[in-house]
Amino acid sequence: MADPVSQFATRMAYGARQVPRVAWYIGHGMVMRRLRQGVRERAGERPQTRVSVPDRGRLYADMAVLFRQDLANVEAGIYPLPVDHDGTLSDLLARSRLFFEDLPTIHRRRESREIREVLTGQTRGKRPNYYLQNFHFQSGGWLTQESAQRYDTQVEVLFNGSANVTRRQALVPLYEIFAGRDQRRLKLLDVGCGTGRFLDSLKQAWPRLPALGIDLSEAYVAEATRHLKRWCWINVVVGNGEALPIESESEDAVTSIFMFHELPPKVRRIVFREFARVLKRRGRLVLVDSLQIGDEPDYDAMLKLFPCSYHEPYYNSYLKEDFRTIAADCGLTHIRDVNAFVSKVMVFDKR
Ligand SMILES: C[S@@+](CC[C@H](N)C(=O)[O-])C[C@H]1O[C@@H](n2cnc3c(N)ncnc32)[C@H](O)[C@@H]1O
């Protein structure tokens, strides 16, 4: 056990990094809601019908549980004191500007339900049809550099600054299978890696572990490559989770964070089968994604409301998806689910 002085120092350092970060993103959320309210009032809209969702006090209390768990993981030696690598103040302000600039257009898309702007003569047929939508109502969908630069602010605002903390919870089941092994001889694949924030956390824990990130978006892969350039033994490439450019039985672990709720049910099964194919025997699959109906009953109404504010065409089917059966059909065994605030970590093993 750590001596009280170093334990105190760790806790202070953790708070000094995380508290301003949470305040920054909660502040963005407050301004965003104020702006949205102003637009609604000017348009003479009536207040929306209230449904029973947890109040902010409850949300913040549950979020605090997640942060305490994150700190406990650090104190247990599962991963080092995390660094979020958000960049300089001027980087943060530039991303903040991008975030706020897109809000009026997002509002327009939400009202008009125009969600196919990225399906054009140039993109049609180059990516699957389900992918060519303005997910989250954001400009550029997954396809543009601006979208890739805006994404992390958008997600952290949605999660009140807890998105990276949530992603880090995937490191716990990885630690269970990696501890005591030579990290240089292991291989990990992260599918739908987006801008590479999870891979950054992974490399902080295992800097010499060879890791590959795959994503369907060229722009997000470019952003991830830029973000991850401080690390060695890492590569990020464009690819489709439905047909991974990876040898069978070659990966010790596969991870996928916040991707499955964006896939149609049929595609979820294809991607799962690919994960099972590329995993070695005794390999582990770790998914992090939204809570589902019944995981935290007080949150059910809030989860059902989510696709009203964010374009998430497959989220309602995700909420009821039976991942244990999908896994079993691919030869993977469900090990456990662990809730992490509004998300959960799902763990599966290939026997
Ligand atoms: C909500 S984002 C999650 C990104 C990242 N994992 C994170 O933690 O923020 C979903 C990502 O999945 C990617 N994606 C969606 N369908 C995909 C597919 N079939 N194959 C590979 N990537 C896909 C998108 O391009 C996007 O970057």
The ligand as a Tripos MOL2 file, in Angstrom:
@<TRIPOS>MOLECULE
LIG
   27    29     1     0     0
SMALL
NO_CHARGES

@<TRIPOS>ATOM
      1 C1        -18.8970    7.3580  -31.7470 C.3       1 LIG1
      2 S1        -17.4070    7.1690  -32.6140 S.3       1 LIG1
      3 C2        -16.3560    6.4080  -31.3850 C.3       1 LIG1
      4 C3        -14.9050    6.7370  -31.6210 C.3       1 LIG1
      5 C4        -13.9360    6.3250  -30.5340 C.3       1 LIG1
      6 N1        -13.8720    4.8910  -30.3660 N.3       1 LIG1
      7 C5        -14.2050    6.9850  -29.2150 C.2       1 LIG1
      8 O1        -13.8880    6.3820  -28.1860 O.co2     1 LIG1
      9 O2        -14.6560    8.1280  -29.1820 O.co2     1 LIG1
     10 C6        -17.7210    5.8330  -33.7070 C.3       1 LIG1
     11 C7        -16.5340    5.5740  -34.6180 C.3       1 LIG1
     12 O3        -16.7630    4.3380  -35.2690 O.3       1 LIG1
     13 C8        -16.3430    4.4790  -36.6070 C.3       1 LIG1
     14 N2        -17.0660    3.4450  -37.3820 N.ar      1 LIG1
     15 C9        -18.3940    3.3340  -37.5970 C.ar      1 LIG1
     16 N3        -18.6810    2.2570  -38.3320 N.ar      1 LIG1
     17 C10       -17.4850    1.6390  -38.5740 C.ar      1 LIG1
     18 C11       -17.1010    0.4590  -39.2480 C.ar      1 LIG1
     19 N4        -18.0050   -0.3240  -39.8490 N.pl3     1 LIG1
     20 N5        -15.7980    0.1210  -39.2890 N.ar      1 LIG1
     21 C12       -14.8660    0.8970  -38.6950 C.ar      1 LIG1
     22 N6        -15.1590    2.0320  -38.0320 N.ar      1 LIG1
     23 C13       -16.4570    2.4000  -37.9630 C.ar      1 LIG1
     24 C14       -16.6790    5.9090  -36.9840 C.3       1 LIG1
     25 O4        -15.9340    6.3600  -38.0860 O.3       1 LIG1
     26 C15       -16.3400    6.6420  -35.6880 C.3       1 LIG1
     27 O5        -15.0140    7.0860  -35.6740 O.3       1 LIG1
@<TRIPOS>BOND
     1     1     2 1
     2     2     3 1
     3     2    10 1
     4     3     4 1
     5     4     5 1
     6     5     6 1
     7     5     7 1
     8     7     8 2
     9     7     9 1
    10    10    11 1
    11    11    12 1
    12    11    26 1
    13    12    13 1
    14    13    14 1
    15    13    24 1
    16    14    15 ar
    17    14    23 ar
    18    15    16 ar
    19    16    17 ar
    20    17    18 ar
    21    17    23 ar
    22    18    19 1
    23    18    20 ar
    24    20    21 ar
    25    21    22 ar
    26    22    23 ar
    27    24    25 1
    28    24    26 1
    29    26    27 1
@<TRIPOS>SUBSTRUCTURE
     1 LIG1         1 GROUP 0 **** ****
